Each structure stands twice: as structure tokens, then as C-alpha cells.
Amino acid sequence: MDPRPLFPQSQIRSPAAARPAPQQPVVGNVVRLWGPCPWAEDVSDYDRKNFSIFAWVIEGDDAGISERDMARIIFRICPDKHPYRALTVVRSHLARARWLQANHYPGMTW
């Protein structure tokens, strides 16, 4: 029998390393948001990447949709299980969307 190991030690991985890293759910090409909206004094890459989210939040707010329903529909956060996070995410994104609309896209209506 050959004395060499079947697999060299450098190729052996732990079971945890063999599992792929968990990813956030993706709808279309938008990664679902799980935390409060980051703030910047100018339009950021985050704003550009998630412009449709801001449009949906403003449209939902203008239509009178509750924050709980926006959390459930737009962000896929259960407001019953995570009430603080759901409201924080919706309110921070709505505030950022209104700020962008007022300061950088005044002529834009959704």
C-alpha cells in the first residue's frame, strides 16, 4: 500500500469551510436591505444601487401604505417578529429618499 495520504493536508477543509457563506436574499438585482439606510452628505453608490427601493418607499408612503406593510412587502422583514428593525429600516430609507428627492432630484416624481 502507498504510504502517501489519499488527500494532502492542504486540501482537507473543515465542514464549516465547505459550506457556502449565507447570502442576503436577492430580488431582481437588488439585495434586500436588513439594516438602517447609511447616510452621506451627497449621493452615494448605495443610493444609486438602491434607487428603486427609494422610489418604492416614496410611492408607498404617498399611497398611504403603513410602515409595517412597507417593511413586509419592500424589505421582506416581518414586523411581528422584528418590530424595531422593521420600522427603523423603513423610516431611515424613507427619510433618505425624501432627502434625495428634495436636494438632488427635485423634479423627479414617482
C-alpha positions in Angstrom: 0.0 0.0 0.0 1.2 3.5 -0.8 2.3 5.4 2.4 1.2 8.8 1.0 -2.1 10.1 2.3 -5.1 9.9 0.0 -5.7 13.7 0.3 -2.8 16.1 1.1 -3.4 18.0 4.4 -3.6 21.3 2.5 -6.7 20.0 0.6 -8.6 19.0 3.7 -11.2 21.5 4.8 -13.4 21.7 7.9 -17.1 21.1 7.4 -17.8 24.8 8.1 -15.4 25.8 5.4 -17.1 23.5 2.9 -20.5 25.3 3.3 -21.0 28.4 1.2 -21.4 31.7 3.0 -25.0 32.7 3.5 -26.2 35.4 1.2 -28.8 38.0 1.5 -32.0 37.3 -0.5 -31.9 39.0 -3.9 -35.0 40.1 -5.8 -34.0 41.1 -9.4 -30.6 42.6 -9.0 -31.4 44.4 -5.7 -30.1 42.9 -2.5 -32.7 43.1 0.2 -31.8 45.6 3.0 -31.7 44.5 6.5 -30.3 47.5 8.3 -30.9 51.2 8.5 -30.0 53.3 5.5 -26.5 54.7 5.5 -26.3 58.5 5.4 -24.0 60.6 3.4 -24.0 64.3 2.5 -24.1 63.6 -1.2 -25.5 60.9 -3.5 -23.6 57.7 -2.7 -23.1 54.4 -4.5 -25.6 52.9 -2.1 -28.2 55.5 -3.3 -27.5 54.7 -6.9 -27.7 50.9 -6.4 -30.9 51.1 -4.4 -32.7 53.9 -6.3 -35.7 51.7 -7.0 -36.1 51.0 -3.3 -36.3 54.7 -2.6 -38.9 55.1 -5.3 -41.0 52.2 -3.9 -40.8 53.7 -0.4 -41.9 57.1 -1.5 -44.6 55.7 -3.7 -45.8 53.6 -0.8 -45.8 56.5 1.6 -47.7 58.7 -0.9 -50.2 55.9 -1.4 -50.8 55.7 2.4 -49.3 52.2 2.9 -48.4 51.6 6.5 -44.8 51.3 7.6 -45.4 47.8 8.7 -46.7 46.8 5.3 -43.8 48.5 3.5 -41.4 46.6 5.8 -43.1 43.3 4.9 -43.5 44.0 1.1 -40.5 46.0 0.1 -37.8 44.9 2.6 -39.1 41.4 3.4 -38.8 42.0 7.2 -41.6 40.6 9.4 -42.8 43.5 11.6 -44.3 41.0 14.0 -41.0 39.2 14.7 -38.7 42.3 14.3 -40.8 45.4 15.0 -37.9 47.7 15.9 -35.8 46.7 12.9 -38.7 46.9 10.5 -39.7 50.4 11.5 -36.0 51.6 11.6 -35.3 50.3 8.1 -38.5 51.8 6.6 -38.2 55.2 8.4 -34.5 55.6 7.6 -35.0 54.7 3.9 -38.0 57.0 3.7 -36.0 59.8 5.2 -33.1 59.3 2.8 -35.5 59.0 -0.1 -37.2 62.3 0.8 -33.9 64.0 1.3 -32.7 62.8 -2.1 -35.9 64.0 -3.7 -35.7 67.4 -2.1 -32.0 68.1 -2.6 -30.8 66.2 -5.6 -33.8 65.2 -7.7 -36.4 67.9 -7.1 -38.1 67.5 -10.4 -38.4 63.8 -10.1 -41.9 62.4 -9.3 -42.8 58.8 -8.9 
